């Protein structure tokens, strides 16, 4: 058991640079001190999966899925905060002077951009990316859609590449 834990720890440490690069390149990804929090969360998630003995066929794609999930969770948290701010209890808090409203507006705009970008993907690519964001593994998506693992992985990769291109084009055009 000790050898398995050591091997898992080594795998997680070897993947740290990859996780960090995905976080830094992710549209809507964390900035500043949030990066370290997200990095730790990703490492913990990866370690737990390895600890459970799950077979990860495409480690880089799985790590990207973890990062996508973490970023989406952050965005969903912003949506929940916005719902709170629009509630009666939250109105008093929202009227307090702070930069919070600007930050929430920025995240709301980002969520709208992500939704729009997802909507512009080809149907199969969008389905794979959305299912992945919802928490399904590529293997589970392949089984659900009755596709090969290779096809599912290719659709996921192309969908993410398309999203990156969309966001790069928007940054260049803005």
ChimeraX attribute file (.defattr): number of C-alpha atoms within 10 A of each C-alpha:
attribute: neighborCount
match mode: 1-to-1
recipient: residues
	/A:1	7
	/A:2	7
	/A:3	8
	/A:4	12
	/A:5	13
	/A:6	11
	/A:7	14
	/A:8	19
	/A:9	17
	/A:10	12
	/A:11	15
	/A:12	19
	/A:13	14
	/A:14	11
	/A:15	18
	/A:16	16
	/A:17	12
	/A:18	14
	/A:19	22
	/A:20	18
	/A:21	14
	/A:22	20
	/A:23	25
	/A:24	14
	/A:25	11
	/A:26	18
	/A:27	18
	/A:28	20
	/A:29	19
	/A:30	19
	/A:31	11
	/A:32	7
	/A:33	8
	/A:34	12
	/A:35	15
	/A:36	14
	/A:37	12
	/A:38	21
	/A:39	21
	/A:40	15
	/A:41	15
	/A:42	26
	/A:43	22
	/A:44	13
	/A:45	17
	/A:46	21
	/A:47	19
	/A:48	13
	/A:49	14
	/A:50	19
	/A:51	15
	/A:52	8
	/A:53	11
	/A:54	9
	/A:55	9
	/A:56	16
	/A:57	11
	/A:58	12
	/A:59	12
	/A:60	14
	/A:61	16
	/A:62	16
	/A:63	21
	/A:64	21
	/A:65	23
	/A:66	23
	/A:67	26
	/A:68	25
	/A:69	17
	/A:70	21
	/A:71	20
	/A:72	18
	/A:73	14
	/A:74	17
	/A:75	20
	/A:76	15
	/A:77	13
	/A:78	19
	/A:79	16
	/A:80	12
	/A:81	14
	/A:82	18
	/A:83	11
	/A:84	15
	/A:85	18
	/A:86	13
	/A:87	12
	/A:88	9
	/A:89	10
	/A:90	14
	/A:91	12
	/A:92	11
	/A:93	12
	/A:94	16
	/A:95	10
	/A:96	10
	/A:97	8
	/A:98	10
	/A:99	8
	/A:100	11
	/A:101	15
	/A:102	10
	/A:103	12
	/A:104	17
	/A:105	13
	/A:106	14
	/A:107	20
	/A:108	17
	/A:109	12
	/A:110	15
	/A:111	18
	/A:112	12
	/A:113	17
	/A:114	19
	/A:115	11
	/A:116	12
	/A:117	17
	/A:118	21
	/A:119	12
	/A:120	14
	/A:121	18
	/A:122	13
	/A:123	12
	/A:124	14
	/A:125	22
	/A:126	22
	/A:127	19
	/A:128	25
	/A:129	27
	/A:130	15
	/A:131	16
	/A:132	21
	/A:133	19
	/A:134	14
	/A:135	15
	/A:136	16
	/A:137	18
	/A:138	27
	/A:139	18
	/A:140	15
	/A:141	21
	/A:142	18
	/A:143	13
	/A:144	10
	/A:145	13
	/A:146	10
	/A:147	13
	/A:148	14
	/A:149	17
	/A:150	12
	/A:151	12
	/A:152	23
	/A:153	20
	/A:154	14
	/A:155	20
	/A:156	24
	/A:157	17
	/A:158	17
	/A:159	23
	/A:160	21
	/A:161	12
	/A:162	19
	/A:163	21
	/A:164	16
	/A:165	13
	/A:166	20
	/A:167	18
	/A:168	13
	/A:169	11
	/A:170	11
	/A:171	9
	/A:172	8
	/A:173	7
	/A:174	6
